[in-house]
Amino acid sequence: MADSQEANLRIVERHPVVLDSYLPYGMYRPGGKGGGVLQWKVGQSREMFACLADPSVAPETWPVLLRPEAGVWRRYDISMSELTYRLLADESFAEFGTAGLINPPFFIRA
């Protein structure tokens, strides 16, 4: 994730307009003051996945941020493991995951 963040910082230095995609939170800068968006994935549909990093609290408490292409950040106060579950199984997250695309599991009695 650190390499990805460094790459994002280099892009912002060359193209400052990119900073707008981190609004209203701003971009997380390691070693800087305060928190911000710590992006960790861009999906195939250009949706963005991130944490709202805050060095003053434990990382496992950082909220998850999701942003559809050309959309606004959506904040979820959930853990990464719950996000993974929701991306796979919760149809309210279908815009970002595979929920609804895969049939639910079922069992046949022998």
ABEGO torsion letter per residue (X at the ends): XAAAAAAAAAAAAABAAAAAAAOAAEBBBBGBBEBEBBBABBBAAGBBBBBBBBAABBAAABBBBBBBBGBBBBBBBBBAAAAAAAAAABAAAAAABABGABBBBBBBBX
